[in-house]
């Protein structure tokens, strides 16, 4: 089983994994699969909007990193017990408008979300790739 080889609360490069395989693995164990293809994104705002749209965040989503964290943690936590999450962020931009610092800030939000869910004994795995 694919997910048994990946630590339960981690943010890592997608490397040898394929999104389709991760989807099937999440479905096999009844976990949420959240996928965002960010090929068209060029800036931090584009990335946040792409994630919000792909993950169907509420209309009041603030389009900032704090709001992203709230949507990935508190909002979901309040909706009831959770079986786990497999998150895929494909094709994060790599350009002057979304530089290494911006990428690390974004990934830190997902690392913080992984910690949040780890405290609640809920698996949260996030995989990402760059353009």
N, CA, C and O atoms as a MOPAC input file, in Angstrom:
PM7 MOZYME 1SCF
protein

 N      0.83400 1    -1.18500 1     0.00000 1
 C      0.00000 1     0.00000 1     0.00000 1
 C      0.88100 1     1.25100 1     0.00000 1
 O      1.79500 1     1.37900 1     0.81500 1
 N      0.60400 1     2.13700 1    -0.89100 1
 C      1.42700 1     3.32300 1    -1.12100 1
 C      1.57900 1     4.21100 1     0.12300 1
 O      2.69100 1     4.62800 1     0.44700 1
 N      0.48600 1     4.50100 1     0.81300 1
 C      0.55500 1     5.42900 1     1.93900 1
 C      1.29300 1     4.85500 1     3.14100 1
 O      1.74400 1     5.61500 1     3.99700 1
 N      1.42400 1     3.56300 1     3.22400 1
 C      2.16100 1     2.96300 1     4.33500 1
 C      3.65400 1     3.26400 1     4.25700 1
 O      4.36400 1     3.15800 1     5.25700 1
 N      4.12700 1     3.63700 1     3.07900 1
 C      5.54500 1     3.94100 1     2.90700 1
 C      5.86000 1     5.41500 1     3.14400 1
 O      7.01800 1     5.82500 1     3.07600 1
 N      4.81800 1     6.21900 1     3.42500 1
 C      4.99500 1     7.65600 1     3.62400 1
 C      4.56400 1     8.01700 1     5.04700 1
 O      3.45300 1     7.69700 1     5.47000 1
 N      5.44900 1     8.68200 1     5.76900 1
 C      5.11700 1     9.13100 1     7.12000 1
 C      3.74300 1     9.80700 1     7.14500 1
 O      3.39100 1    10.48400 1     6.17900 1
 N      2.95600 1     9.65000 1     8.21300 1
 C      1.58300 1    10.15400 1     8.19100 1
 C      1.41100 1    11.66800 1     8.23200 1
 O      0.37500 1    12.15300 1     7.77700 1
 N      2.34400 1    12.42900 1     8.73900 1
 C      2.15900 1    13.87900 1     8.80000 1
 C      3.42300 1    14.55600 1     8.27100 1
 O      4.36600 1    14.84600 1     9.00600 1
 N      3.39300 1    14.79400 1     6.94800 1
 C      4.59600 1    15.25600 1     6.26600 1
 C      4.22300 1    16.12000 1     5.05800 1
 O      3.14900 1    15.97600 1     4.47500 1
 N      5.12500 1    17.00100 1     4.70800 1
 C      5.03100 1    17.78100 1     3.46700 1
 C      6.30300 1    17.47500 1     2.70500 1
 O      7.40400 1    17.72500 1     3.19700 1
 N      6.15700 1    16.93300 1     1.49900 1
 C      7.33800 1    16.51900 1     0.74300 1
 C      7.12200 1    16.65100 1    -0.75800 1
 O      5.99000 1    16.73200 1    -1.23500 1
 N      8.21600 1    16.67100 1    -1.48000 1
 C      8.16400 1    16.68700 1    -2.93800 1
 C      7.46400 1    15.42200 1    -3.42300 1
 O      7.60800 1    14.35200 1    -2.83200 1
 N      6.71200 1    15.55900 1    -4.49500 1
 C      5.96300 1    14.42100 1    -5.02200 1
 C      6.90000 1    13.36400 1    -5.63000 1
 O      6.55600 1    12.18300 1    -5.67500 1
 N      8.05900 1    13.78300 1    -6.08700 1
 C      9.10600 1    12.92400 1    -6.64600 1
 C      8.56700 1    11.75500 1    -7.46000 1
 O      8.03900 1    11.94600 1    -8.55500 1
 N      8.69900 1    10.56200 1    -6.93100 1
 C      8.37500 1     9.34900 1    -7.68700 1
 C      6.88800 1     9.01100 1    -7.67700 1
 O      6.46900 1     8.05600 1    -8.33200 1
 N      6.09500 1     9.77300 1    -6.95100 1
 C      4.66400 1     9.48200 1    -6.88000 1
 C      3.91800 1    10.17300 1    -8.01100 1
 O      4.34200 1    11.20800 1    -8.52400 1
 N      2.81100 1     9.58000 1    -8.37800 1
 C      1.93100 1    10.19200 1    -9.37700 1
 C      0.63200 1    10.56800 1    -8.67700 1
 O      0.17000 1     9.84900 1    -7.79100 1
 N      0.04000 1    11.69400 1    -9.07300 1
 C     -1.19500 1    12.15600 1    -8.44900 1
 C     -2.28300 1    11.09200 1    -8.52100 1
 O     -3.01600 1    10.89400 1    -7.55200 1
 N     -2.39600 1    10.41500 1    -9.63800 1
 C     -3.41900 1     9.36900 1    -9.80600 1
 C     -3.22400 1     8.24300 1    -8.78900 1
 O     -4.19500 1     7.74400 1    -8.22000 1
 N     -1.97600 1     7.84700 1    -8.56300 1
 C     -1.69000 1     6.79500 1    -7.57300 1
 C     -2.03300 1     7.26300 1    -6.16400 1
 O     -2.54800 1     6.48900 1    -5.35600 1
 N     -1.74800 1     8.52000 1    -5.87200 1
 C     -2.06000 1     9.07200 1    -4.55500 1
 C     -3.57200 1     9.17000 1    -4.35100 1
 O     -4.07000 1     8.93100 1    -3.25100 1
 N     -4.29300 1     9.51900 1    -5.40100 1
 C     -5.76000 1     9.54400 1    -5.34400 1
 C     -6.29000 1     8.15800 1    -5.00600 1
 O     -7.11200 1     8.00500 1    -4.10300 1
 N     -5.82300 1     7.16000 1    -5.72500 1
 C     -6.29000 1     5.78900 1    -5.48100 1
 C     -5.93100 1     5.31600 1    -4.07600 1
 O     -6.72800 1     4.64000 1    -3.42500 1
 N     -4.74800 1     5.66500 1    -3.61100 1
 C     -4.32000 1     5.28200 1    -2.26500 1
 C     -5.19700 1     5.94500 1    -1.20800 1
 O     -5.57900 1     5.30700 1    -0.22700 1
 N     -5.51500 1     7.22300 1    -1.40400 1
 C     -6.38100 1     7.93800 1    -0.45400 1
 C     -7.77400 1     7.31000 1    -0.43600 1
 O     -8.35400 1     7.09900 1     0.62900 1
 N     -8.30200 1     7.01600 1    -1.61500 1
 C     -9.62200 1     6.39700 1    -1.69400 1
 C     -9.63600 1     5.02200 1    -1.02800 1
 O    -10.61700 1     4.65000 1    -0.38400 1
 N     -8.55400 1     4.27600 1    -1.18200 1
 C     -8.48200 1     2.92500 1    -0.62500 1
 C     -8.57600 1     2.92500 1     0.89700 1
 O     -9.07500 1     1.96800 1     1.49100 1
 N     -8.09600 1     3.99700 1     1.53100 1
 C     -8.13700 1     4.06500 1     3.00100 1
 C     -9.17700 1     5.07800 1     3.49900 1
 O     -9.23000 1     5.37800 1     4.69200 1
 N    -10.00500 1     5.60300 1     2.58200 1
 C    -11.08700 1     6.49600 1     2.96300 1
 C    -10.65800 1     7.87600 1     3.41600 1
 O    -11.33300 1     8.49400 1     4.23800 1
 N     -9.53200 1     8.37500 1     2.88600 1
 C     -9.05900 1     9.70700 1     3.25300 1
 C     -9.44400 1    10.72800 1     2.18900 1
 O     -9.67200 1    10.38700 1     1.02800 1
 N     -9.51100 1    11.99000 1     2.61300 1
 C     -9.79200 1    13.08200 1     1.68300 1
 C     -8.60500 1    13.24500 1     0.73200 1
 O     -7.45000 1    13.16700 1     1.15100 1
 N     -8.89800 1    13.47000 1    -0.55300 1
 C     -7.86800 1    13.76000 1    -1.54400 1
 C     -8.12500 1    15.17100 1    -2.04700 1
 O     -9.17400 1    15.45200 1    -2.62500 1
 N     -7.15700 1    16.05700 1    -1.82300 1
 C     -7.26000 1    17.44500 1    -2.25800 1
 C     -6.17200 1    17.69000 1    -3.30000 1
 O     -4.98600 1    17.50100 1    -3.03200 1
 N     -6.59100 1    18.11300 1    -4.48800 1
 C     -5.65900 1    18.26600 1    -5.60600 1
 C     -5.78500 1    19.65800 1    -6.20900 1
 O     -6.88900 1    20.12800 1    -6.48200 1
 N     -4.65500 1    20.30600 1    -6.41200 1
 C     -4.63100 1    21.60100 1    -7.09700 1
 C     -3.51900 1    21.58100 1    -8.13700 1
 O     -2.34800 1    21.39400 1    -7.80700 1
 N     -3.89900 1    21.77700 1    -9.39700 1
 C     -2.91600 1    21.93600 1   -10.46700 1
 C     -2.73900 1    23.43800 1   -10.65900 1
 O     -3.66700 1    24.14100 1   -11.06000 1
 N     -1.53300 1    23.91400 1   -10.36600 1
 C     -1.26500 1    25.34400 1   -10.34600 1
 C     -0.42500 1    25.80600 1   -11.53100 1
 O      0.30400 1    26.79300 1   -11.43200 1
 N     -0.52600 1    25.10400 1   -12.63300 1
 C      0.24700 1    25.41900 1   -13.83600 1
 C      0.06100 1    26.86300 1   -14.27900 1
 O      1.02000 1    27.50700 1   -14.70600 1
 N     -1.15300 1    27.37700 1   -14.18500 1
 C     -1.43800 1    28.74000 1   -14.65800 1
 C     -1.04900 1    29.81200 1   -13.65200 1
 O     -1.02200 1    30.99200 1   -14.00200 1
 N     -0.74900 1    29.44200 1   -12.42800 1
 C     -0.42900 1    30.42400 1   -11.38600 1
 C      0.94800 1    31.04600 1   -11.62700 1
 O      1.89500 1    30.35900 1   -12.01100 1
 N      1.03900 1    32.33600 1   -11.39800 1
 C      2.30800 1    33.05100 1   -11.53800 1
 C      2.72200 1    33.74700 1   -10.24700 1
 O      3.91300 1    33.96400 1   -10.02000 1
 N      1.75300 1    34.10300 1    -9.39100 1
 C      2.02800 1    34.87900 1    -8.18300 1
 C      1.43600 1    34.18700 1    -6.96100 1
 O      0.71800 1    33.19500 1    -7.07800 1
 N      1.74900 1    34.72600 1    -5.79400 1
 C      1.19700 1    34.20000 1    -4.54500 1
 C     -0.33000 1    34.24600 1    -4.58600 1
 O     -0.98900 1    33.28400 1    -4.19300 1
 N     -0.89400 1    35.36100 1    -5.05900 1
 C     -2.35500 1    35.47500 1    -5.15500 1
 C     -2.92900 1    34.40900 1    -6.07800 1
 O     -3.95000 1    33.79500 1    -5.76900 1
 N     -2.26600 1    34.19000 1    -7.22100 1
 C     -2.72400 1    33.15100 1    -8.15200 1
 C     -2.72400 1    31.78200 1    -7.48200 1
 O     -3.66200 1    31.00200 1    -7.64700 1
 N     -1.66800 1    31.49700 1    -6.72800 1
 C     -1.55300 1    30.20300 1    -6.05000 1
 C     -2.67300 1    30.05300 1    -5.02900 1
 O     -3.34500 1    29.02300 1    -4.98600 1
 N     -2.87300 1    31.08300 1    -4.20600 1
 C     -3.92000 1    31.00900 1    -3.18800 1
 C     -5.30400 1    30.87500 1    -3.82100 1
 O     -6.13800 1    30.11100 1    -3.33600 1
 N     -5.54700 1    31.61000 1    -4.89300 1
 C     -6.83200 1    31.50900 1    -5.58100 1
 C     -7.01300 1    30.12700 1    -6.20200 1
 O     -8.10600 1    29.56200 1    -6.15900 1
 N     -5.94200 1    29.58500 1    -6.77800 1
 C     -6.00900 1    28.24600 1    -7.37100 1
 C     -6.29400 1    27.17700 1    -6.33700 1
 O     -7.09600 1    26.27500 1    -6.58100 1
 N     -5.64900 1    27.26600 1    -5.18500 1
 C     -5.88900 1    26.31300 1    -4.10900 1
 C     -7.32300 1    26.45300 1    -3.59700 1
 O     -8.02100 1    25.45700 1    -3.41200 1
 N     -7.75300 1    27.68200 1    -3.37100 1
 C     -9.10700 1    27.92900 1    -2.86200 1
 C    -10.16000 1    27.35300 1    -3.79900 1
 O    -11.13300 1    26.74200 1    -3.35400 1
 N     -9.96300 1    27.54800 1    -5.08200 1
 C    -10.91900 1    27.03700 1    -6.06800 1
 C    -10.88600 1    25.50800 1    -6.11800 1
 O    -11.93200 1    24.85800 1    -6.10200 1
 N     -9.69800 1    24.94700 1    -6.17800 1
 C     -9.56400 1    23.49500 1    -6.28600 1
 C    -10.08800 1    22.76900 1    -5.04300 1
 O    -10.67700 1    21.69400 1    -5.15100 1
 N     -9.87200 1    23.36100 1    -3.86500 1
 C    -10.28400 1    22.72400 1    -2.61100 1
 C    -11.67800 1    23.15700 1    -2.18600 1
 O    -12.14700 1    22.77200 1    -1.11500 1
 N    -12.34700 1    23.95700 1    -3.01700 1
 C    -13.68800 1    24.49700 1    -2.75200 1
 C    -13.80100 1    25.16100 1    -1.37300 1
 O    -14.68000 1    24.83400 1    -0.57600 1
 N    -12.88900 1    26.09600 1    -1.12100 1
 C    -12.94900 1    26.87800 1     0.10800 1
 C    -14.19400 1    27.77000 1     0.06200 1
 O    -14.71700 1    28.05500 1    -1.01600 1
 N    -14.65900 1    28.20100 1     1.21700 1
 C    -15.84400 1    29.07800 1     1.23600 1
 C    -15.56600 1    30.42100 1     0.55500 1
 O    -14.41700 1    30.84500 1     0.42800 1
 N    -16.63200 1    31.06700 1     0.12700 1
 C    -16.50500 1    32.34300 1    -0.59000 1
 C    -15.80000 1    33.40400 1     0.24600 1
 O    -15.17400 1    34.30600 1    -0.31100 1
 N    -15.88700 1    33.31700 1     1.54900 1
 C    -15.26800 1    34.33300 1     2.40500 1
 C    -13.76800 1    34.09000 1     2.63800 1
 O    -13.14900 1    34.79500 1     3.43500 1
 N    -13.18000 1    33.09800 1     1.95000 1
 C    -11.74400 1    32.82700 1     2.08500 1
 C    -10.95100 1    34.10000 1     1.84000 1
 O    -11.13800 1    34.75900 1     0.81800 1
 N    -10.06400 1    34.45500 1     2.76900 1
 C     -9.34700 1    35.72600 1     2.73700 1
 C     -8.18300 1    35.82000 1     1.76800 1
 O     -7.58700 1    36.88900 1     1.64200 1
 N     -7.84000 1    34.75000 1     1.08500 1
 C     -6.75500 1    34.74700 1     0.09800 1
 C     -5.43500 1    35.24000 1     0.66900 1
 O     -4.72100 1    36.02500 1     0.04500 1
 N     -5.12300 1    34.75400 1     1.88800 1
 C     -3.81600 1    35.00700 1     2.48300 1
 C     -3.39900 1    33.73500 1     3.22100 1
 O     -4.19800 1    32.81100 1     3.37300 1
 N     -2.16900 1    33.69100 1     3.67000 1
 C     -1.64700 1    32.46100 1     4.27400 1
 C     -2.34500 1    32.10100 1     5.58100 1
 O     -2.53300 1    30.92100 1     5.87500 1
 N     -2.72800 1    33.10100 1     6.36600 1
 C     -3.45600 1    32.81300 1     7.60600 1
 C     -4.81100 1    32.18100 1     7.30100 1
 O     -5.21900 1    31.22700 1     7.96300 1
 N     -5.49700 1    32.70800 1     6.30900 1
 C     -6.79600 1    32.15400 1     5.92500 1
 C     -6.63300 1    30.73100 1     5.37000 1
 O     -7.47700 1    29.86800 1     5.60900 1
 N     -5.55900 1    30.49700 1     4.64000 1
 C     -5.28300 1    29.15700 1     4.12600 1
 C     -5.12200 1    28.17500 1     5.28700 1
 O     -5.70000 1    27.08700 1     5.27300 1
 N     -4.34300 1    28.56100 1     6.28100 1
 C     -4.15700 1    27.71200 1     7.45300 1
 C     -5.50200 1    27.44100 1     8.13300 1
 O     -5.80900 1    26.30100 1     8.48100 1
 N     -6.29400 1    28.48900 1     8.31700 1
 C     -7.60400 1    28.31900 1     8.96300 1
 C     -8.49000 1    27.34600 1     8.19000 1
 O     -9.16900 1    26.51100 1     8.78800 1
 N     -8.48400 1    27.45200 1     6.87500 1
 C     -9.31000 1    26.55400 1     6.06200 1
 C     -8.79800 1    25.11000 1     6.11300 1
 O     -9.59000 1    24.16900 1     6.07500 1
 N     -7.49300 1    24.94000 1     6.19800 1
 C     -6.92000 1    23.58400 1     6.21400 1
 C     -7.00700 1    22.93500 1     7.60200 1
 O     -6.78400 1    21.73100 1     7.73400 1
 N     -7.32500 1    23.71400 1     8.62400 1
 C     -7.32300 1    23.17600 1     9.98700 1
 C     -8.66100 1    23.40600 1    10.67700 1
 O     -9.51300 1    22.51700 1    10.70000 1
 N     -8.84400 1    24.57200 1    11.22900 1
 C     -9.98200 1    24.86300 1    12.08900 1
 C    -11.32700 1    24.61600 1    11.41200 1
 O    -12.20300 1    23.96300 1    11.98000 1
 N    -11.48700 1    25.13200 1    10.21200 1
 C    -12.74800 1    24.99700 1     9.48900 1
 C    -13.09500 1    23.51800 1     9.29000 1
 O    -14.23700 1    23.10900 1     9.49600 1
 N    -12.11300 1    22.73400 1     8.89300 1
 C    -12.33200 1    21.31200 1     8.64500 1
 C    -12.51900 1    20.56900 1     9.97100 1
 O    -13.36900 1    19.68500 1    10.07400 1
 N    -11.72700 1    20.92700 1    10.97800 1
 C    -11.81000 1    20.28300 1    12.28500 1
 C    -13.21000 1    20.44500 1    12.87700 1
 O    -13.74500 1    19.50600 1    13.46700 1
 N    -13.79900 1    21.61800 1    12.72400 1
 C    -15.12900 1    21.88800 1    13.27300 1
 C    -16.23400 1    21.12500 1    12.54600 1
 O    -17.34800 1    21.01700 1    13.05800 1
 N    -15.93900 1    20.60100 1    11.37100 1
 C    -16.97100 1    19.90300 1    10.60400 1
 C    -17.12700 1    18.44200 1    11.02900 1
 O    -17.98600 1    17.73700 1    10.50000 1
 N    -16.31500 1    17.98500 1    11.97000 1
 C    -16.46100 1    16.61700 1    12.47000 1
 C    -15.16700 1    15.85000 1    12.37800 1
 O    -14.14900 1    16.37000 1    11.92000 1
 N    -15.21500 1    14.60800 1    12.81700 1
 C    -13.99200 1    13.79800 1    12.80100 1
 C    -13.53900 1    13.57300 1    11.36700 1
 O    -14.35800 1    13.47100 1    10.45400 1
 N    -12.25700 1    13.49800 1    11.18400 1
 C    -11.66700 1    13.39600 1     9.85200 1
 C    -10.85800 1    12.10700 1     9.72700 1
 O    -10.17600 1    11.71100 1    10.67200 1
 N    -10.93000 1    11.44800 1     8.56400 1
 C    -10.20600 1    10.18700 1     8.36700 1
 C     -8.74600 1    10.37700 1     7.95800 1
 O     -7.94500 1     9.45000 1     8.08100 1
 N     -8.39800 1    11.56100 1     7.47600 1
 C     -7.04800 1    11.81900 1     6.99300 1
 C     -7.08700 1    12.56100 1     5.67200 1
 O     -8.13700 1    12.70200 1     5.04500 1
 N     -5.90700 1    13.03400 1     5.26200 1
 C     -5.81300 1    13.87400 1     4.06900 1
 C     -4.60100 1    13.50400 1     3.23800 1
 O     -3.52600 1    13.21900 1     3.76500 1
 N     -4.79500 1    13.51500 1     1.93500 1
 C     -3.69600 1    13.45000 1     0.98300 1
 C     -3.87500 1    14.69300 1     0.10200 1
 O     -4.86700 1    14.82200 1    -0.61500 1
 N     -2.90500 1    15.59300 1     0.17200 1
 C     -2.96700 1    16.87200 1    -0.54600 1
 C     -1.88100 1    16.86400 1    -1.62000 1
 O     -0.73400 1    16.50400 1    -1.35400 1
 N     -2.25700 1    17.26600 1    -2.83800 1
 C     -1.28100 1    17.36800 1    -3.92400 1
 C     -1.34900 1    18.78000 1    -4.50300 1
 O     -2.39800 1    19.24000 1    -4.95500 1
 N     -0.20600 1    19.44700 1    -4.47400 1
 C     -0.05200 1    20.77700 1    -5.07700 1
 C      0.89900 1    20.60800 1    -6.25000 1
 O      2.11700 1    20.57500 1    -6.07300 1
 N      0.34500 1    20.50300 1    -7.43500 1
 C      1.19300 1    20.27900 1    -8.61200 1
 C      1.51400 1    21.57900 1    -9.31200 1
 O      0.67200 1    22.46700 1    -9.44700 1
 N      2.76600 1    21.66800 1    -9.75800 1
 C      3.23500 1    22.76900 1   -10.59800 1
 C      3.20200 1    24.12900 1    -9.89300 1
 O      2.73700 1    25.12100 1   -10.45400 1
 N      3.70400 1    24.15700 1    -8.65300 1
 C      3.87400 1    25.46000 1    -7.99800 1
 C      4.81600 1    26.31100 1    -8.84900 1
 O      5.80000 1    25.79400 1    -9.37800 1
 N      4.53000 1    27.60100 1    -8.98800 1
 C      5.38200 1    28.44100 1    -9.82900 1
 C      6.81200 1    28.56300 1    -9.28500 1
 O      7.05900 1    28.43700 1    -8.08600 1
 N      7.71400 1    28.80700 1   -10.18800 1
 C      9.11100 1    29.05300 1    -9.84700 1
 C      9.55600 1    30.23200 1   -10.70500 1
 O     10.14000 1    30.05600 1   -11.77400 1
 N      9.27100 1    31.43400 1   -10.21900 1
 C      9.57500 1    32.64800 1   -10.97800 1
 C      9.74900 1    33.81500 1   -10.00700 1
 O      9.52500 1    33.64200 1    -8.80900 1
 N     10.13900 1    34.98800 1   -10.48300 1
 C     10.35700 1    36.12400 1    -9.57600 1
 C      9.11000 1    36.54200 1    -8.78000 1
 O      9.23800 1    37.05500 1    -7.66900 1
 N      7.90700 1    36.32900 1    -9.33600 1
 C      6.67900 1    36.69600 1    -8.62100 1
 C      6.32500 1    35.67600 1    -7.53100 1
 O      5.56600 1    35.98600 1    -6.61300 1
 N      6.86600 1    34.47800 1    -7.63300 1
 C      6.63500 1    33.43300 1    -6.63100 1
 C      7.97200 1    32.73400 1    -6.42700 1
 O      8.20700 1    31.63200 1    -6.92200 1
 N      8.83600 1    33.40800 1    -5.68400 1
 C     10.20800 1    32.94200 1    -5.50500 1
 C     10.30500 1    31.89700 1    -4.39100 1
 O      9.30100 1    31.46400 1    -3.82400 1
 N     11.52500 1    31.51600 1    -4.10500 1
 C     11.75100 1    30.46400 1    -3.11100 1
 C     11.15000 1    30.83000 1    -1.75100 1
 O     10.56200 1    29.98300 1    -1.07900 1
 N     11.30100 1    32.08700 1    -1.35400 1
 C     10.75600 1    32.51300 1    -0.06500 1
 C      9.22900 1    32.35900 1    -0.03300 1
 O      8.67100 1    31.87600 1     0.95200 1
 N      8.56700 1    32.76700 1    -1.10200 1
 C      7.10400 1    32.63700 1    -1.17900 1
 C      6.68700 1    31.17000 1    -1.14300 1
 O      5.71300 1    30.81400 1    -0.48100 1
 N      7.42300 1    30.32200 1    -1.85300 1
 C      7.11400 1    28.88200 1    -1.84200 1
 C      7.27700 1    28.30400 1    -0.44600 1
 O      6.43300 1    27.53600 1     0.01600 1
 N      8.36900 1    28.67500 1     0.23200 1
 C      8.60800 1    28.15400 1     1.58400 1
 C      7.53800 1    28.62500 1     2.55600 1
 O      7.12100 1    27.86900 1     3.43400 1
 N      7.09100 1    29.86700 1     2.40900 1
 C      6.01900 1    30.36700 1     3.27200 1
 C      4.73600 1    29.55300 1     3.04700 1
 O      4.05000 1    29.19000 1     4.00200 1
 N      4.42600 1    29.27600 1     1.79200 1
 C      3.24600 1    28.47600 1     1.47400 1
 C      3.38900 1    27.06200 1     2.05200 1
 O      2.47400 1    26.55300 1     2.69900 1
 N      4.53400 1    26.44200 1     1.81500 1
 C      4.74000 1    25.08100 1     2.31500 1
 C      4.76300 1    25.04000 1     3.84000 1
 O      4.37800 1    24.03600 1     4.44000 1
 N      5.21300 1    26.12800 1     4.47200 1
 C      5.16800 1    26.19800 1     5.93900 1
 C      3.72800 1    26.12600 1     6.45000 1
 O      3.47900 1    25.53500 1     7.50100 1
 N      2.79200 1    26.71000 1     5.73300 1
 C      1.38400 1    26.62300 1     6.12800 1
 C      0.94700 1    25.16000 1     6.11100 1
 O      0.25900 1    24.70200 1     7.02400 1
 N      1.34400 1    24.43800 1     5.08300 1
 C      0.97100 1    23.02200 1     5.00900 1
 C      1.72600 1    22.20200 1     6.06500 1
 O      1.18200 1    21.22700 1     6.58300 1
 N      2.95200 1    22.57700 1     6.38700 1
 C      3.68100 1    21.90700 1     7.48100 1
 C      2.98100 1    22.15200 1     8.81200 1
 O      2.84900 1    21.24200 1     9.63000 1
 N      2.53300 1    23.38900 1     9.02100 1
 C      1.80000 1    23.70900 1    10.24700 1
 C      0.47800 1    22.94600 1    10.30100 1
 O      0.06700 1    22.48600 1    11.36600 1
 N     -0.18400 1    22.81400 1     9.15700 1
 C     -1.42600 1    22.02800 1     9.10900 1
 C     -1.13500 1    20.55900 1     9.42400 1
 O     -1.91400 1    19.91300 1    10.12400 1
 N     -0.02800 1    20.03200 1     8.91700 1
 C      0.35000 1    18.64500 1     9.21200 1
 C      0.56800 1    18.47000 1    10.71700 1
 O      0.16400 1    17.45900 1    11.29100 1
 N      1.20400 1    19.45300 1    11.35200 1
 C      1.40700 1    19.40400 1    12.80500 1
 C      0.07400 1    19.45900 1    13.54800 1
 O     -0.13600 1    18.72700 1    14.51500 1
 N     -0.82000 1    20.33000 1    13.09100 1
 C     -2.15000 1    20.45900 1    13.69400 1
 C     -2.85800 1    19.11100 1    13.68300 1
 O     -3.39000 1    18.67100 1    14.70200 1
 N     -2.85900 1    18.45600 1    12.51400 1
 C     -3.55800 1    17.17900 1    12.39700 1
 C     -2.81800 1    16.07100 1    13.13400 1
 O     -3.45500 1    15.15000 1    13.64400 1
 N     -1.50300 1    16.13300 1    13.20400 1
 C     -0.73100 1    15.12400 1    13.94300 1
 C     -1.12400 1    15.14300 1    15.41900 1
 O     -1.25200 1    14.09000 1    16.04400 1
 N     -1.31500 1    16.34300 1    15.97300 1
 C     -1.73900 1    16.45200 1    17.37100 1
 C     -3.08500 1    15.78800 1    17.60600 1
 O     -3.39400 1    15.38200 1    18.72600 1
 N     -3.88300 1    15.67700 1    16.56000 1
 C     -5.20600 1    15.07500 1    16.65000 1
 C     -5.20700 1    13.63200 1    16.12900 1
 O     -6.25900 1    13.01500 1    15.96900 1
 N     -4.00500 1    13.11500 1    15.87100 1
 C     -3.82200 1    11.73400 1    15.39500 1
 C     -4.53700 1    11.48100 1    14.05900 1
 O     -5.08200 1    10.40300 1    13.82300 1
 N     -4.52100 1    12.49200 1    13.20400 1
 C     -5.12600 1    12.40200 1    11.87000 1
 C     -4.00800 1    12.51800 1    10.83700 1
 O     -3.27700 1    13.50800 1    10.84800 1
 N     -3.85300 1    11.53700 1     9.94400 1
 C     -2.80300 1    11.61400 1     8.92600 1
 C     -3.04500 1    12.77300 1     7.94800 1
 O     -4.16500 1    12.98400 1     7.48200 1
 N     -1.99000 1    13.50800 1     7.65200 1
 C     -2.05000 1    14.62700 1     6.71400 1
 C     -0.76500 1    14.60000 1     5.91500 1
 O      0.30600 1    14.94000 1     6.41800 1
 N     -0.88600 1    14.19000 1     4.66200 1
 C      0.28600 1    14.10100 1     3.78800 1
 C      0.11000 1    15.09500 1     2.65000 1
 O     -0.92000 1    15.10200 1     1.97600 1
 N      1.10400 1    15.92100 1     2.44400 1
 C      1.05500 1    16.91300 1     1.37200 1
 C      2.24800 1    16.68200 1     0.44400 1
 O      3.39300 1    16.58500 1     0.88600 1
 N      1.95200 1    16.59800 1    -0.83500 1
 C      2.96600 1    16.40100 1    -1.86900 1
 C      2.92700 1    17.60700 1    -2.79900 1
 O      1.85300 1    18.13100 1    -3.09400 1
 N      4.09400 1    18.04600 1    -3.26100 1
 C      4.14400 1    19.20900 1    -4.14600 1
 C      5.17700 1    18.99700 1    -5.24600 1
 O      6.10300 1    18.19700 1    -5.12200 1
 N      4.97800 1    19.75000 1    -6.33100 1
 C      5.97200 1    19.78600 1    -7.39900 1
 C      6.06200 1    21.23000 1    -7.88000 1
 O      5.17200 1    22.04200 1    -7.62700 1
 N      7.15700 1    21.53400 1    -8.58000 1
 C      7.38700 1    22.86600 1    -9.13100 1
 C      7.28600 1    22.82000 1   -10.65100 1
 O      7.46400 1    21.77500 1   -11.27700 1
 N      6.99300 1    23.99700 1   -11.22900 1
 C      6.94500 1    24.11600 1   -12.70000 1
 C      8.35400 1    24.04300 1   -13.25300 1
 O      8.54600 1    24.12200 1   -14.46600 1

